[in-house]
Amino acid sequence: MAQRRMLSKKITDTDTFLDMPLSTQALYFHLNMHADDDGFVSNVRTINRMVGGSEDDLKILIAKQFIFTFDSGVVVIRDWKIHNYIRKDTYNSTIYGNEKSQLSEDENGSYTLRGRIVDEPSPQVRLGKDRLGKDSKTYSPAKAEPRLPYQEIVEYLNEKAGTSYRSTTKKTQALIKARFNEKFNLDDFRRVIDNKVAEWKNDTAMNKFLRPETLFGTKFEGYLNQEKTNKGNTPTGKEWF
């Protein structure tokens, strides 16, 4: 088994992660350190006791879907393959083949549970009063909002267009989320960025529109499906916006 483990800031710098208690974050770090080469951990409760965590710390990770649990007691780290790339010459396949067969991967490399229905009721996780205050709250993993690749999209735009937009801006995130709700995906965003950068980057009148509010707005589908044109054939004016 590979001995080196890494963590990606794409996960640990998110508000979802940083809003968790420090003890929960510490448990997540240690689970990553003890996971096998496919991200599975069989002694999660032992590790939790070892780092001085509480039962609530484990429940929070489950509720926020940072880990998935199985009937066998084994857990898997959802974003394992975002954190780690294991070289083939050091990789050892997990012994938890049955659990692994219940997983698939999304376009970002995160694990998903096969056959999960979003609206299907699921076992709820109740967090103790010591963690949430006088009135304990109930979290349902099935209702957790899926994480969208805001950072990947905006970083791609900045790289291609030479800009410095932030992926944390609420307006930008709202535009990206709206397009994902219309069933567009990460590759569609990259294609729109590529199309418009090729068309506008060297056009002094148009390059200022290489921005999220223009590219990811209501004309997104039109930008996605347009054929690449030469600069001399580039239309100008309100028809773009």
C-alpha positions in Angstrom: 0.0 0.0 0.0 1.2 3.5 -0.8 2.4 5.3 2.3 2.0 8.9 1.3 -1.3 10.6 1.6 -2.4 14.0 0.3 -5.3 16.4 0.8 -6.8 18.7 -1.9 -7.7 22.3 -1.0 -10.5 21.9 -3.5 -12.2 20.0 -0.6 -10.7 21.3 2.6 -10.9 25.0 1.7 -14.7 24.9 1.0 -17.1 26.6 3.4 -18.8 23.2 3.8 -15.7 21.8 5.3 -14.4 24.8 7.2 -17.8 25.3 8.9 -17.5 21.9 10.6 -16.0 21.8 14.2 -12.2 21.4 14.3 -12.6 18.0 15.9 -14.6 16.8 12.9 -12.1 18.2 10.5 -9.3 16.4 12.5 -11.2 13.1 12.2 -11.5 13.6 8.5 -7.7 14.2 8.2 -6.9 11.1 10.2 -9.4 8.9 8.2 -7.5 10.0 5.0 -4.2 9.1 6.6 -5.4 5.6 7.5 -7.4 4.8 4.4 -6.3 2.1 1.9 -5.4 2.9 -1.7 -9.1 3.1 -2.7 -10.1 5.3 0.2 -11.7 2.6 2.5 -11.3 2.6 6.3 -12.4 -0.4 8.4 -11.6 0.9 11.9 -13.3 4.3 11.8 -14.5 4.2 15.4 -11.0 3.2 16.7 -9.5 6.1 14.8 -12.2 8.4 16.2 -11.4 7.4 19.8 -7.6 7.7 19.1 -8.0 11.3 18.1 -10.3 12.2 20.9 -13.4 12.7 18.7 -17.0 12.2 19.7 -19.8 10.2 18.1 -21.1 13.5 16.7 -17.9 14.1 14.7 -18.5 10.9 12.8 -22.2 11.7 12.3 -21.4 15.1 10.9 -19.0 13.6 8.3 -21.8 11.1 7.3 -24.5 13.8 7.2 -22.4 16.1 5.1 -21.4 13.2 2.8 -17.7 13.5 3.3 -17.8 9.8 3.9 -20.1 7.0 2.9 -20.9 4.1 5.3 -21.7 0.4 4.5 -23.6 -2.3 6.4 -20.2 -4.0 7.1 -19.1 -1.0 9.2 -16.5 0.0 6.6 -16.5 3.6 5.4 -15.1 5.2 2.2 -13.9 8.8 1.7 -16.1 10.3 -1.0 -13.4 12.6 -2.5 -10.5 10.2 -2.1 -9.5 10.3 -5.8 -9.6 14.1 -5.7 -7.1 14.0 -2.8 -4.9 11.2 -4.0 -3.4 9.8 -7.2 -1.8 6.4 -6.4 0.9 5.3 -8.9 0.2 1.9 -10.5 3.5 0.5 -9.2 2.6 1.2 -5.6 -1.2 0.7 -5.8 -2.9 -2.2 -3.9 -6.6 -2.7 -4.6 -8.9 -2.6 -1.6 -10.0 -5.9 0.0 -13.5 -4.4 0.3 -14.6 -5.4 -3.2 -18.3 -5.8 -2.2 -18.4 -2.3 -0.9 -16.5 -0.9 -3.9 -19.0 -2.6 -6.3 -21.7 -0.3 -4.8 -19.8 2.8 -5.9 -19.5 4.7 -9.1 -17.6 8.0 -9.9 -19.0 11.3 -11.0 -17.3 13.5 -13.6 -15.1 15.1 -10.9 -13.8 11.7 -9.6 -15.9 11.7 -6.4 -17.5 8.5 -5.3 -21.3 8.2 -5.5 -23.5 5.4 -4.2 -25.0 3.4 -7.1 -28.8 3.5 -7.2 -29.2 6.3 -4.7 -32.5 8.2 -5.3 -32.2 11.8 -4.1 -35.8 12.1 -2.9 -35.8 8.7 -1.2 -36.1 8.9 2.6 -32.9 7.8 4.2 -31.8 7.0 7.8 -31.4 10.3 9.6 -28.4 11.4 11.7 -29.3 13.1 15.0 -26.5 15.2 16.4 -26.2 15.6 20.2 -27.2 18.7 22.2 -23.6 19.3 23.2 -22.7 20.0 19.6 -25.7 22.0 18.4 -26.9 23.7 21.5 -30.2 23.4 23.4 -32.3 22.2 20.5 -30.7 19.3 18.6 -31.2 19.3 14.8 -31.7 16.4 12.4 -29.7 16.1 9.2 -30.6 13.9 6.3 -27.7 12.9 4.0 -30.1 12.5 1.1 -31.0 16.1 1.3 -27.4 17.4 1.2 -26.9 19.7 -1.7 -24.4 18.3 -4.3 -21.2 20.2 -4.5 -20.7 21.9 -7.9 -17.2 22.5 -9.5 -17.3 26.3 -9.0 -13.6 26.5 -8.4 -12.6 24.3 -11.3 -14.8 26.4 -13.7 -13.6 29.8 -12.6 -9.9 28.7 -12.5 -10.3 27.4 -16.0 -11.7 30.8 -17.1 -8.9 32.7 -15.4 -6.3 30.4 -16.9 -7.6 30.7 -20.5 -8.7 34.4 -20.4 -5.9 35.8 -18.2 -8.5 37.0 -15.6 -8.7 36.8 -11.8 -12.3 36.1 -10.9 -13.2 34.5 -7.7 -15.1 31.2 -7.5 -16.7 32.3 -4.1 -18.7 35.2 -5.5 -22.4 34.5 -4.9 -23.5 35.9 -8.3 -21.0 33.7 -10.1 -22.0 30.6 -8.2 -25.7 31.3 -8.8 -25.1 31.4 -12.6 -23.1 28.2 -12.6 -25.7 26.5 -10.4 -28.5 27.7 -12.8 -26.7 26.1 -15.8 -26.2 22.8 -13.9 -29.9 22.8 -13.1 -30.5 23.0 -16.8 -28.4 19.8 -17.1 -25.2 21.3 -18.5 -21.9 19.9 -17.2 -18.3 20.8 -16.5 -17.2 20.0 -20.1 -19.9 22.3 -21.4 -18.5 25.2 -19.3 -15.0 24.5 -20.6 -16.2 24.5 -24.2 -18.0 27.8 -23.8 -14.9 29.3 -22.3 -12.7 27.9 -25.1 -15.2 29.2 -27.8 -15.4 32.7 -26.4 -11.7 33.0 -25.5 -10.7 32.0 -29.0 -13.2 34.6 -30.3 -12.8 37.5 -28.0 -9.4 37.4 -26.2 -7.6 39.4 -28.9 -10.5 41.7 -29.6 -10.1 44.9 -27.6 -13.8 45.7 -27.9 -14.9 42.3 -26.7 -12.4 40.8 -24.3 -13.9 42.7 -21.4 -16.9 40.4 -21.8 -14.8 37.3 -20.9 -16.5 37.3 -17.5 -18.8 34.9 -15.6 -21.9 37.1 -15.9 -21.6 37.1 -19.7 -20.4 33.6 -20.4 -22.5 31.7 -17.8 -25.7 33.7 -18.3 -28.8 33.0 -20.3 -27.0 32.8 -23.7 -24.8 29.9 -22.4 -26.4 27.3 -24.7 -25.9 29.6 -27.7 -22.2 30.0 -26.9 -21.9 26.3 -26.4 -23.4 25.4 -29.8 -21.9 28.1 -31.9 -19.2 27.2 -34.5 -15.8 28.8 -34.0 -15.5 31.9 -36.2 -12.6 34.0 -37.3 -12.1 37.4 -35.6 -13.1 39.2 -38.8 -16.5 37.5 -38.7 -17.2 38.2 -35.1 -20.5 40.0 -34.6 -20.6 42.9 -32.2 -23.3 44.7 -30.3 -26.2 43.7 -28.2 -26.8 40.4 -30.0 -24.1 38.8 -27.9 -25.7 39.8 -24.6 
